[in-house]
Amino acid sequence: MRDLAARTLVQQGYTLLKATNGEEALRLVWQNTEKINLVLTDIVMPYLGGHELAEQLRVLRPNIKGLFTSGYTDNVLTQNGILEPKVAFINKPFSPAALAYKVREVLDMA
């Protein structure tokens, strides 16, 4: 899914930093001095989960927007306290068009 997401977003004109896990993503953000507008992360990842990654990124980059994804439905994640209500979420598997739409929607949110 990560490769599909990357290809889709590059085709839409976005510049990406890709990481294989939460720790690597945090390190990339820490090392990169350019503005990062959005982080797309799976909720369940090895080493550092998506929720924990988002919390740490908010400290480093308070204006960064987040989009979570998971193979679990948002209802299951919300009911189990894993995902906060009204957080940007796209369920896997997603189509390239659905991802492009959701990323634009999140970036356009005030």
N, CA, C and O atoms as a printed pandas DataFrame, in Angstrom:
     atom_number atom_name residue_name chain_id  residue_number  x_coord  y_coord  z_coord
0              1         N          MET        A               1    0.821   -1.196    0.000
1              2        CA          MET        A               1    0.000    0.000    0.000
2              3         C          MET        A               1    0.868    1.265    0.000
3              4         O          MET        A               1    0.514    2.272   -0.614
4              5         N          ARG        A               2    2.010    1.197    0.698
5              6        CA          ARG        A               2    2.863    2.384    0.761
6              7         C          ARG        A               2    3.346    2.787   -0.631
7              8         O          ARG        A               2    3.369    3.972   -0.964
8              9         N          ASP        A               3    3.733    1.797   -1.444
9             10        CA          ASP        A               3    4.206    2.105   -2.795
10            11         C          ASP        A               3    3.088    2.676   -3.660
11            12         O          ASP        A               3    3.313    3.618   -4.420
12            13         N          LEU        A               4    1.891    2.117   -3.551
13            14        CA          LEU        A               4    0.742    2.636   -4.290
14            15         C          LEU        A               4    0.451    4.075   -3.874
15            16         O          LEU        A               4    0.220    4.940   -4.719
16            17         N          ALA        A               5    0.465    4.321   -2.571
17            18        CA          ALA        A               5    0.218    5.673   -2.069
18            19         C          ALA        A               5    1.280    6.641   -2.580
19            20         O          ALA        A               5    0.959    7.750   -3.007
20            21         N          ALA        A               6    2.533    6.226   -2.539
21            22        CA          ALA        A               6    3.621    7.099   -2.992
22            23         C          ALA        A               6    3.475    7.427   -4.477
23            24         O          ALA        A               6    3.582    8.588   -4.872
24            25         N          ARG        A               7    3.231    6.415   -5.292
25            26        CA          ARG        A               7    3.066    6.660   -6.741
26            27         C          ARG        A               7    1.894    7.603   -6.999
27            28         O          ARG        A               7    1.992    8.528   -7.806
28            29         N          THR        A               8    0.802    7.360   -6.316
29            30        CA          THR        A               8   -0.388    8.188   -6.494
30            31         C          THR        A               8   -0.098    9.640   -6.154
31            32         O          THR        A               8   -0.452   10.541   -6.915
32            33         N          LEU        A               9    0.535    9.868   -5.029
33            34        CA          LEU        A               9    0.770   11.241   -4.574
34            35         C          LEU        A               9    1.818   11.950   -5.422
35            36         O          LEU        A               9    1.697   13.150   -5.668
36            37         N          VAL        A              10    2.833   11.240   -5.870
37            38        CA          VAL        A              10    3.822   11.840   -6.768
38            39         C          VAL        A              10    3.150   12.238   -8.085
39            40         O          VAL        A              10    3.424   13.309   -8.625
40            41         N          GLN        A              11    2.268   11.373   -8.600
41            42        CA          GLN        A              11    1.539   11.695   -9.834
42            43         C          GLN        A              11    0.648   12.919   -9.651
43            44         O          GLN        A              11    0.356   13.624  -10.618
44            45         N          GLN        A              12    0.218   13.173   -8.427
45            46        CA          GLN        A              12   -0.609   14.352   -8.135
46            47         C          GLN        A              12    0.240   15.606   -7.918
47            48         O          GLN        A              12   -0.302   16.692   -7.712
48            49         N          GLY        A              13    1.564   15.462   -7.964
49            50        CA          GLY        A              13    2.451   16.607   -7.847
50            51         C          GLY        A              13    3.012   16.859   -6.456
51            52         O          GLY        A              13    3.670   17.875   -6.231
52            53         N          TYR        A              14    2.766   15.958   -5.531
53            54        CA          TYR        A              14    3.277   16.123   -4.172
54            55         C          TYR        A              14    4.721   15.644   -4.074
55            56         O          TYR        A              14    5.127   14.722   -4.781
56            57         N          THR        A              15    5.484   16.271   -3.201
57            58        CA          THR        A              15    6.838   15.837   -2.879
58            59         C          THR        A              15    6.752   15.008   -1.611
59            60         O          THR        A              15    6.080   15.396   -0.656
60            61         N          LEU        A              16    7.430   13.866   -1.598
61            62        CA          LEU        A              16    7.291   12.942   -0.478
62            63         C          LEU        A              16    8.599   12.663    0.240
63            64         O          LEU        A              16    9.681   12.723   -0.345
64            65         N          LEU        A              17    8.472   12.360    1.507
65            66        CA          LEU        A              17    9.503   11.706    2.296
66            67         C          LEU        A              17    8.892   10.368    2.683
67            68         O          LEU        A              17    7.800   10.333    3.252
68            69         N          LYS        A              18    9.572    9.269    2.388
69            70        CA          LYS        A              18    9.009    7.950    2.682
70            71         C          LYS        A              18    9.787    7.288    3.815
71            72         O          LYS        A              18   11.015    7.350    3.882
72            73         N          ALA        A              19    9.029    6.659    4.695
73            74        CA          ALA        A              19    9.626    5.941    5.817
74            75         C          ALA        A              19    8.981    4.564    5.918
75            76         O          ALA        A              19    7.825    4.377    5.539
76            77         N          THR        A              20    9.738    3.611    6.431
77            78        CA          THR        A              20    9.217    2.249    6.567
78            79         C          THR        A              20    8.574    2.005    7.921
79            80         O          THR        A              20    7.866    1.014    8.098
80            81         N          ASN        A              21    8.811    2.900    8.887
81            82        CA          ASN        A              21    8.189    2.748   10.206
82            83         C          ASN        A              21    8.141    4.113   10.893
83            84         O          ASN        A              21    8.670    5.098   10.379
84            85         N          GLY        A              22    7.505    4.153   12.049
85            86        CA          GLY        A              22    7.320    5.407   12.766
86            87         C          GLY        A              22    8.612    6.069   13.209
87            88         O          GLY        A              22    8.750    7.289   13.129
88            89         N          GLU        A              23    9.563    5.260   13.679
89            90        CA          GLU        A              23   10.841    5.831   14.120
90            91         C          GLU        A              23   11.575    6.501   12.962
91            92         O          GLU        A              23   12.130    7.590   13.113
92            93         N          GLU        A              24   11.571    5.839   11.808
93            94        CA          GLU        A              24   12.223    6.416   10.635
94            95         C          GLU        A              24   11.516    7.693   10.193
95            96         O          GLU        A              24   12.171    8.658    9.799
96            97         N          ALA        A              25   10.199    7.706   10.255
97            98        CA          ALA        A              25    9.440    8.910    9.893
98            99         C          ALA        A              25    9.784   10.066   10.816
99           100         O          ALA        A              25    9.986   11.191   10.359
100          101         N          LEU        A              26    9.850    9.798   12.096
101          102        CA          LEU        A              26   10.203   10.838   13.060
102          103         C          LEU        A              26   11.604   11.382   12.785
103          104         O          LEU        A              26   11.824   12.591   12.844
104          105         N          ARG        A              27   12.531   10.509   12.490
105          106        CA          ARG        A              27   13.900   10.918   12.182
106          107         C          ARG        A              27   13.935   11.779   10.907
107          108         O          ARG        A              27   14.641   12.786   10.860
108          109         N          LEU        A              28   13.176   11.380    9.880
109          110        CA          LEU        A              28   13.138   12.165    8.639
110          111         C          LEU        A              28   12.593   13.567    8.871
111          112         O          LEU        A              28   13.119   14.540    8.329
112          113         N          VAL        A              29   11.556   13.671    9.661
113          114        CA          VAL        A              29   10.978   14.984    9.960
114          115         C          VAL        A              29   11.965   15.817   10.768
115          116         O          VAL        A              29   12.126   17.011   10.516
116          117         N          TRP        A              30   12.611   15.203   11.720
117          118        CA          TRP        A              30   13.593   15.889   12.567
118          119         C          TRP        A              30   14.734   16.451   11.707
119          120         O          TRP        A              30   15.188   17.572   11.932
120          121         N          GLN        A              31   15.192   15.672   10.727
121          122        CA          GLN        A              31   16.339   16.060    9.904
122          123         C          GLN        A              31   15.984   17.030    8.786
123          124         O          GLN        A              31   16.860   17.742    8.295
124          125         N          ASN        A              32   14.733   17.074    8.375
125          126        CA          ASN        A              32   14.322   17.885    7.241
126          127         C          ASN        A              32   13.936   19.286    7.709
127          128         O          ASN        A              32   13.122   19.440    8.620
128          129         N          THR        A              33   14.515   20.296    7.090
129          130        CA          THR        A              33   14.234   21.673    7.497
130          131         C          THR        A              33   13.119   22.320    6.672
131          132         O          THR        A              33   12.628   23.393    7.022
132          133         N          GLU        A              34   12.722   21.667    5.576
133          134        CA          GLU        A              34   11.658   22.228    4.751
134          135         C          GLU        A              34   10.295   22.014    5.404
135          136         O          GLU        A              34   10.130   21.155    6.270
136          137         N          LYS        A              35    9.333   22.807    4.972
137          138        CA          LYS        A              35    7.983   22.681    5.511
138          139         C          LYS        A              35    7.396   21.332    5.114
139          140         O          LYS        A              35    7.497   20.911    3.962
140          141         N          ILE        A              36    6.790   20.671    6.070
141          142        CA          ILE        A              36    6.077   19.413    5.825
142          143         C          ILE        A              36    4.619   19.687    6.162
143          144         O          ILE        A              36    4.289   20.052    7.291
144          145         N          ASN        A              37    3.755   19.510    5.180
145          146        CA          ASN        A              37    2.352   19.859    5.343
146          147         C          ASN        A              37    1.502   18.743    5.926
147          148         O          ASN        A              37    0.527   19.006    6.629
148          149         N          LEU        A              38    1.868   17.491    5.637
149          150        CA          LEU        A              38    0.997   16.380    5.986
150          151         C          LEU        A              38    1.809   15.126    6.256
151          152         O          LEU        A              38    2.820   14.870    5.603
152          153         N          VAL        A              39    1.358   14.357    7.218
153          154        CA          VAL        A              39    1.902   13.022    7.427
154          155         C          VAL        A              39    0.765   12.030    7.212
155          156         O          VAL        A              39   -0.308   12.155    7.802
156          157         N          LEU        A              40    1.019   11.048    6.362
157          158        CA          LEU        A              40    0.095    9.949    6.112
158          159         C          LEU        A              40    0.706    8.747    6.795
159          160         O          LEU        A              40    1.801    8.316    6.435
160          161         N          THR        A              41    0.010    8.203    7.776
161          162        CA          THR        A              41    0.581    7.111    8.553
162          163         C          THR        A              41   -0.444    6.040    8.873
163          164         O          THR        A              41   -1.620    6.316    9.110
164          165         N          ASP        A              42    0.039    4.825    8.872
165          166        CA          ASP        A              42   -0.790    3.718    9.328
166          167         C          ASP        A              42   -0.881    3.838   10.841
167          168         O          ASP        A              42    0.055    4.306   11.489
168          169         N          ILE        A              43   -1.980    3.427   11.389
169          170        CA          ILE        A              43   -2.137    3.482   12.838
170          171         C          ILE        A              43   -1.277    2.424   13.517
171          172         O          ILE        A              43   -0.671    2.677   14.557
172          173         N          VAL        A              44   -1.231    1.241   12.920
173          174        CA          VAL        A              44   -0.464    0.140   13.502
174          175         C          VAL        A              44    0.824   -0.022   12.708
175          176         O          VAL        A              44    0.805   -0.399   11.536
176          177         N          MET        A              45    1.953    0.272   13.369
177          178        CA          MET        A              45    3.268    0.129   12.741
178          179         C          MET        A              45    4.247   -0.409   13.770
179          180         O          MET        A              45    4.043   -0.243   14.973
180          181         N          PRO        A              46    5.310   -1.054   13.301
181          182        CA          PRO        A              46    6.335   -1.515   14.235
182          183         C          PRO        A              46    7.140   -0.345   14.807
183          184         O          PRO        A              46    7.283    0.696   14.166
184          185         N          TYR        A              47    7.652   -0.529   15.995
185          186        CA          TYR        A              47    8.560    0.394   16.684
186          187         C          TYR        A              47    7.875    1.639   17.234
187          188         O          TYR        A              47    8.079    1.993   18.396
188          189         N          LEU        A              48    7.079    2.298   16.428
189          190        CA          LEU        A              48    6.391    3.512   16.863
190          191         C          LEU        A              48    5.094    3.605   16.069
191          192         O          LEU        A              48    5.125    3.825   14.858
192          193         N          GLY        A              49    3.965    3.440   16.732
193          194        CA          GLY        A              49    2.673    3.448   16.055
194          195         C          GLY        A              49    2.298    4.825   15.545
195          196         O          GLY        A              49    2.895    5.832   15.927
196          197         N          GLY        A              50    1.306    4.854   14.681
197          198        CA          GLY        A              50    0.881    6.099   14.055
198          199         C          GLY        A              50    0.393    7.147   15.031
199          200         O          GLY        A              50    0.674    8.332   14.858
200          201         N          HIS        A              51   -0.337    6.729   16.060
201          202        CA          HIS        A              51   -0.844    7.679   17.051
202          203         C          HIS        A              51    0.317    8.326   17.808
203          204         O          HIS        A              51    0.340    9.542   18.000
204          205         N          GLU        A              52    1.266    7.514   18.231
205          206        CA          GLU        A              52    2.433    8.037   18.951
206          207         C          GLU        A              52    3.282    8.917   18.042
207          208         O          GLU        A              52    3.803    9.946   18.472
208          209         N          LEU        A              53    3.416    8.508   16.786
209          210        CA          LEU        A              53    4.154    9.321   15.819
210          211         C          LEU        A              53    3.509   10.693   15.677
211          212         O          LEU        A              53    4.198   11.713   15.709
212          213         N          ALA        A              54    2.199   10.719   15.522
213          214        CA          ALA        A              54    1.490   11.995   15.359
214          215         C          ALA        A              54    1.684   12.895   16.576
215          216         O          ALA        A              54    1.880   14.101   16.426
216          217         N          GLU        A              55    1.631   12.325   17.775
217          218        CA          GLU        A              55    1.840   13.132   18.989
218          219         C          GLU        A              55    3.225   13.751   19.002
219          220         O          GLU        A              55    3.376   14.927   19.333
220          221         N          GLN        A              56    4.241   12.970   18.646
221          222        CA          GLN        A              56    5.606   13.501   18.644
222          223         C          GLN        A              56    5.815   14.516   17.531
223          224         O          GLN        A              56    6.546   15.491   17.705
224          225         N          LEU        A              57    5.180   14.292   16.397
225          226        CA          LEU        A              57    5.309   15.246   15.296
226          227         C          LEU        A              57    4.663   16.583   15.629
227          228         O          LEU        A              57    5.148   17.630   15.200
228          229         N          ARG        A              58    3.572   16.559   16.391
229          230        CA          ARG        A              58    2.919   17.817   16.783
230          231         C          ARG        A              58    3.840   18.677   17.641
231          232         O          ARG        A              58    3.731   19.903   17.628
232          233         N          VAL        A              59    4.734   18.055   18.375
233          234        CA          VAL        A              59    5.706   18.800   19.175
234          235         C          VAL        A              59    6.745   19.439   18.255
235          236         O          VAL        A              59    7.093   20.609   18.415
236          237         N          LEU        A              60    7.240   18.648   17.279
237          238        CA          LEU        A              60    8.258   19.151   16.350
238          239         C          LEU        A              60    7.689   20.152   15.347
239          240         O          LEU        A              60    8.309   21.172   15.045
240          241         N          ARG        A              61    6.512   19.846   14.843
241          242        CA          ARG        A              61    5.875   20.650   13.794
242          243         C          ARG        A              61    4.406   20.845   14.145
243          244         O          ARG        A              61    3.557   20.089   13.673
244          245         N          PRO        A              62    4.092   21.837   14.959
245          246        CA          PRO        A              62    2.714   22.015   15.437
246          247         C          PRO        A              62    1.671   22.184   14.332
247          248         O          PRO        A              62    0.497   21.885   14.552
248          249         N          ASN        A              63    2.069   22.656   13.154
249          250        CA          ASN        A              63    1.105   22.899   12.079
250          251         C          ASN        A              63    0.945   21.728   11.113
251          252         O          ASN        A              63    0.180   21.822   10.153
252          253         N          ILE        A              64    1.648   20.640   11.350
253          254        CA          ILE        A              64    1.561   19.497   10.448
254          255         C          ILE        A              64    0.179   18.855   10.553
255          256         O          ILE        A              64   -0.368   18.707   11.646
256          257         N          LYS        A              65   -0.367   18.482    9.421
257          258        CA          LYS        A              65   -1.670   17.823    9.396
258          259         C          LYS        A              65   -1.446   16.324    9.297
259          260         O          LYS        A              65   -0.430   15.872    8.768
260          261         N          GLY        A              66   -2.394   15.561    9.808
261          262        CA          GLY        A              66   -2.255   14.122    9.803
262          263         C          GLY        A              66   -3.412   13.433    9.113
263          264         O          GLY        A              66   -4.561   13.868    9.196
264          265         N          LEU        A              67   -3.088   12.355    8.434
265          266        CA          LEU        A              67   -4.076   11.479    7.823
266          267         C          LEU        A              67   -3.710   10.058    8.208
267          268         O          LEU        A              67   -2.631    9.570    7.870
268          269         N          PHE        A              68   -4.612    9.402    8.914
269          270        CA          PHE        A              68   -4.373    8.041    9.369
270          271         C          PHE        A              68   -5.008    7.047    8.412
271          272         O          PHE        A              68   -6.007    7.343    7.755
272          273         N          THR        A              69   -4.412    5.864    8.345
273          274        CA          THR        A              69   -4.970    4.778    7.561
274          275         C          THR        A              69   -4.825    3.481    8.340
275          276         O          THR        A              69   -3.963    3.353    9.209
276          277         N          SER        A              70   -5.675    2.533    8.018
277          278        CA          SER        A              70   -5.623    1.222    8.663
278          279         C          SER        A              70   -6.507    0.260    7.898
279          280         O          SER        A              70   -7.424    0.663    7.183
280          281         N          GLY        A              71   -6.216   -1.013    8.061
281          282        CA          GLY        A              71   -7.084   -2.049    7.526
282          283         C          GLY        A              71   -8.306   -2.251    8.400
283          284         O          GLY        A              71   -9.295   -2.845    7.972
284          285         N          TYR        A              72   -8.235   -1.756    9.621
285          286        CA          TYR        A              72   -9.393   -1.793   10.519
286          287         C          TYR        A              72  -10.303   -0.618   10.175
287          288         O          TYR        A              72   -9.822    0.423    9.727
288          289         N          THR        A              73  -11.596   -0.767   10.377
289          290        CA          THR        A              73  -12.509    0.339   10.084
290          291         C          THR        A              73  -12.374    1.425   11.132
291          292         O          THR        A              73  -11.959    1.164   12.261
292          293         N          ASP        A              74  -12.728    2.648   10.754
293          294        CA          ASP        A              74  -12.645    3.759   11.705
294          295         C          ASP        A              74  -13.584    3.544   12.885
295          296         O          ASP        A              74  -13.276    3.990   13.990
296          297         N          ASN        A              75  -14.725    2.874   12.687
297          298        CA          ASN        A              75  -15.638    2.601   13.800
298          299         C          ASN        A              75  -14.981    1.702   14.842
299          300         O          ASN        A              75  -15.077    1.969   16.039
300          301         N          VAL        A              76  -14.319    0.645   14.398
301          302        CA          VAL        A              76  -13.634   -0.270   15.320
302          303         C          VAL        A              76  -12.531    0.470   16.062
303          304         O          VAL        A              76  -12.384    0.314   17.274
304          305         N          LEU        A              77  -11.766    1.262   15.354
305          306        CA          LEU        A              77  -10.658    1.989   15.972
306          307         C          LEU        A              77  -11.151    3.021   16.973
307          308         O          LEU        A              77  -10.559    3.187   18.039
308          309         N          THR        A              78  -12.231    3.715   16.635
309          310        CA          THR        A              78  -12.789    4.721   17.530
310          311         C          THR        A              78  -13.385    4.068   18.770
311          312         O          THR        A              78  -13.155    4.530   19.887
312          313         N          GLN        A              79  -14.143    3.006   18.580
313          314        CA          GLN        A              79  -14.783    2.324   19.707
314          315         C          GLN        A              79  -13.770    1.723   20.674
315          316         O          GLN        A              79  -14.040    1.615   21.870
316          317         N          ASN        A              80  -12.608    1.335   20.164
317          318        CA          ASN        A              80  -11.572    0.758   21.020
318          319         C          ASN        A              80  -10.584    1.806   21.535
319          320         O          ASN        A              80   -9.579    1.460   22.157
320          321         N          GLY        A              81  -10.864    3.074   21.279
321          322        CA          GLY        A              81  -10.031    4.147   21.803
322          323         C          GLY        A              81   -8.701    4.312   21.094
323          324         O          GLY        A              81   -7.820    5.008   21.599
324          325         N          ILE        A              82   -8.535    3.693   19.942
325          326        CA          ILE        A              82   -7.275    3.780   19.216
326          327         C          ILE        A              82   -7.233    5.033   18.344
327          328         O          ILE        A              82   -6.171    5.622   18.143
328          329         N          LEU        A              83   -8.386    5.431   17.832
329          330        CA          LEU        A              83   -8.489    6.593   16.961
330          331         C          LEU        A              83   -9.486    7.568   17.558
331          332         O          LEU        A              83  -10.604    7.187   17.906
332          333         N          GLU        A              84   -9.087    8.806   17.676
333          334        CA          GLU        A              84   -9.984    9.828   18.214
334          335         C          GLU        A              84  -11.058   10.155   17.185
335          336         O          GLU        A              84  -10.782   10.158   15.985
336          337         N          PRO        A              85  -12.276   10.429   17.639
337          338        CA          PRO        A              85  -13.330   10.810   16.698
338          339         C          PRO        A              85  -12.938   12.073   15.920
339          340         O          PRO        A              85  -12.235   12.940   16.439
340          341         N          LYS        A              86  -13.390   12.161   14.707
341          342        CA          LYS        A              86  -13.184   13.315   13.826
342          343         C          LYS        A              86  -11.735   13.509   13.389
343          344         O          LYS        A              86  -11.365   14.600   12.956
344          345         N          VAL        A              87  -10.912   12.471   13.496
345          346        CA          VAL        A              87   -9.554   12.523   12.985
346          347         C          VAL        A              87   -9.599   12.091   11.522
347          348         O          VAL        A              87  -10.365   11.195   11.168
348          349         N          ALA        A              88   -8.793   12.713   10.675
349          350        CA          ALA        A              88   -8.779   12.363    9.253
350          351         C          ALA        A              88   -8.328   10.917    9.094
351          352         O          ALA        A              88   -7.288   10.514    9.616
352          353         N          PHE        A              89   -9.132   10.140    8.361
353          354        CA          PHE        A              89   -8.898    8.704    8.246
354          355         C          PHE        A              89   -9.319    8.216    6.871
355          356         O          PHE        A              89  -10.334    8.651    6.327
356          357         N          ILE        A              90   -8.524    7.299    6.314
357          358        CA          ILE        A              90   -8.893    6.606    5.083
358          359         C          ILE        A              90   -8.637    5.123    5.297
359          360         O          ILE        A              90   -7.555    4.709    5.714
360          361         N          ASN        A              91   -9.653    4.346    5.002
361          362        CA          ASN        A              91   -9.595    2.905    5.233
362          363         C          ASN        A              91   -8.825    2.200    4.120
363          364         O          ASN        A              91   -8.988    2.529    2.945
364          365         N          LYS        A              92   -7.984    1.226    4.490
365          366        CA          LYS        A              92   -7.306    0.391    3.499
366          367         C          LYS        A              92   -8.183   -0.819    3.206
367          368         O          LYS        A              92   -8.870   -1.310    4.102
368          369         N          PRO        A              93   -8.174   -1.292    2.012
369          370        CA          PRO        A              93   -7.447   -0.734    0.866
370          371         C          PRO        A              93   -8.194    0.461    0.286
371          372         O          PRO        A              93   -9.423    0.519    0.320
372          373         N          PHE        A              94   -7.442    1.398   -0.239
373          374        CA          PHE        A              94   -8.046    2.574   -0.850
374          375         C          PHE        A              94   -7.620    2.649   -2.311
375          376         O          PHE        A              94   -6.584    2.115   -2.706
376          377         N          SER        A              95   -8.427    3.309   -3.082
377          378        CA          SER        A              95   -8.091    3.516   -4.499
378          379         C          SER        A              95   -7.200    4.750   -4.613
379          380         O          SER        A              95   -7.204    5.605   -3.727
380          381         N          PRO        A              96   -6.443    4.842   -5.691
381          382        CA          PRO        A              96   -5.641    6.051   -5.901
382          383         C          PRO        A              96   -6.502    7.317   -5.892
383          384         O          PRO        A              96   -6.103    8.335   -5.326
384          385         N          ALA        A              97   -7.665    7.255   -6.509
385          386        CA          ALA        A              97   -8.537    8.436   -6.551
386          387         C          ALA        A              97   -9.024    8.820   -5.161
387          388         O          ALA        A              97   -9.079   10.003   -4.826
388          389         N          ALA        A              98   -9.378    7.828   -4.351
389          390        CA          ALA        A              98   -9.846    8.109   -2.990
390          391         C          ALA        A              98   -8.727    8.719   -2.151
391          392         O          ALA        A              98   -8.968    9.633   -1.363
392          393         N          LEU        A              99   -7.506    8.217   -2.317
393          394        CA          LEU        A              99   -6.377    8.775   -1.568
394          395         C          LEU        A              99   -6.106   10.208   -1.993
395          396         O          LEU        A              99   -5.937   11.086   -1.147
396          397         N          ALA        A             100   -6.063   10.451   -3.286
397          398        CA          ALA        A             100   -5.801   11.806   -3.779
398          399         C          ALA        A             100   -6.852   12.782   -3.259
399          400         O          ALA        A             100   -6.523   13.891   -2.840
400          401         N          TYR        A             101   -8.102   12.370   -3.286
401          402        CA          TYR        A             101   -9.187   13.216   -2.794
402          403         C          TYR        A             101   -9.025   13.494   -1.301
403          404         O          TYR        A             101   -9.154   14.637   -0.865
404          405         N          LYS        A             102   -8.744   12.453   -0.520
405          406        CA          LYS        A             102   -8.650   12.605    0.932
406          407         C          LYS        A             102   -7.454   13.478    1.320
407          408         O          LYS        A             102   -7.573   14.317    2.214
408          409         N          VAL        A             103   -6.324   13.298    0.674
409          410        CA          VAL        A             103   -5.150   14.128    0.961
410          411         C          VAL        A             103   -5.468   15.586    0.670
411          412         O          VAL        A             103   -5.156   16.458    1.481
412          413         N          ARG        A             104   -6.080   15.861   -0.467
413          414        CA          ARG        A             104   -6.431   17.251   -0.797
414          415         C          ARG        A             104   -7.397   17.819    0.232
415          416         O          ARG        A             104   -7.262   18.966    0.655
416          417         N          GLU        A             105   -8.382   17.000    0.635
417          418        CA          GLU        A             105   -9.363   17.428    1.625
418          419         C          GLU        A             105   -8.683   17.808    2.949
419          420         O          GLU        A             105   -9.003   18.839    3.541
420          421         N          VAL        A             106   -7.758   16.982    3.401
421          422        CA          VAL        A             106   -7.058   17.258    4.660
422          423         C          VAL        A             106   -6.183   18.494    4.532
423          424         O          VAL        A             106   -6.155   19.323    5.442
424          425         N          LEU        A             107   -5.471   18.633    3.428
425          426        CA          LEU        A             107   -4.616   19.814    3.238
426          427         C          LEU        A             107   -5.434   21.098    3.167
427          428         O          LEU        A             107   -4.953   22.153    3.582
428          429         N          ASP        A             108   -6.644   21.032    2.657
429          430        CA          ASP        A             108   -7.484   22.209    2.530
430          431         C          ASP        A             108   -8.228   22.581    3.799
431          432         O          ASP        A             108   -8.830   23.652    3.871
432          433         N          MET        A             109   -8.197   21.706    4.810
433          434        CA          MET        A             109   -8.879   22.003    6.077
434          435         C          MET        A             109   -8.184   23.149    6.786
435          436         O          MET        A             109   -6.956   23.233    6.792
436          437         N          ALA        A             110   -8.963   24.023    7.378
437          438        CA          ALA        A             110   -8.410   25.191    8.099
438          439         C          ALA        A             110   -7.698   24.771    9.357
439          440         O          ALA        A             110   -7.176   25.616   10.082
